[in-house]
């Protein structure tokens, strides 16, 4: 079992302490749904991150927080309102004795790391004031934020100290430790896109097998091949960046066909193919 491996997650890393990364491809004990600190399937896709949001075993008022972060696909524009959605779950393992509030999100101009950690200063651009208690289902957190600076990075965790964080313990006789998992983060200027965001559809579902993309990852040039006869004509093809902004749109009658995203930044994009009142999703990864 190898915990604290956020560097193995594309684009994400540790911004404070040692958050964990889980993926179904893992062979070292970090594969969902059975993880060291509980049991949960990914909300979508094949992986998620795990964070200790509170740990009394580190000492009184230690303010121990694990925080994850990533560079945004596009720098935020000052004065623009952004809508935020992500999903969390309180793992139900015996290790996890406590529940907390204040799980949230914060933007920054600079990245952080274990050597230069993000600060705990009782400030966040969005945070959930209620204590999150659900150990069975994923809880959707959503809010909005008007950018007051040209932020380039985003972080998720608890940014409030112990004195300003509420806790509720399952087993009061043990050290209070709270551990949450996080999946499917969306920051978008489109309120409808953000409010209906449920993450990128799993790549092994029936619909995803009807469309193939290759090479993937690529430098931005992707071949799209439709397998289903019903989808081979008059398909509306759209691509969205991680902010929910539409960066490509075209009606296609060829099969296979090529789309060129080579002028886009490195990152993860969502391909949507509309046809016959169905939406088919694929994840596209652009690397430079």
Secondary structure as UniProt FT lines:
FT   HELIX           6..8
FT   TURN            10..11
FT   STRAND          12..16
FT   STRAND          20..23
FT   TURN            24..25
FT   STRAND          34..35
FT   TURN            36..37
FT   STRAND          38..39
FT   STRAND          47..55
FT   HELIX           56..58
FT   TURN            60..61
FT   STRAND          67..71
FT   TURN            78..79
FT   STRAND          81..90
FT   TURN            94..95
FT   STRAND          98..100
FT   STRAND          103..108
FT   STRAND          126..127
FT   STRAND          139..146
FT   STRAND          153..158
FT   HELIX           162..164
FT   STRAND          167..169
FT   TURN            172..173
FT   STRAND          177..188
FT   HELIX           191..195
FT   TURN            203..204
FT   HELIX           206..209
FT   STRAND          211..214
FT   STRAND          221..226
FT   HELIX           229..231
FT   STRAND          235..240
FT   TURN            242..243
FT   STRAND          246..252
FT   STRAND          257..260
FT   TURN            262..263
FT   STRAND          267..275
FT   TURN            276..277
FT   STRAND          278..286
//
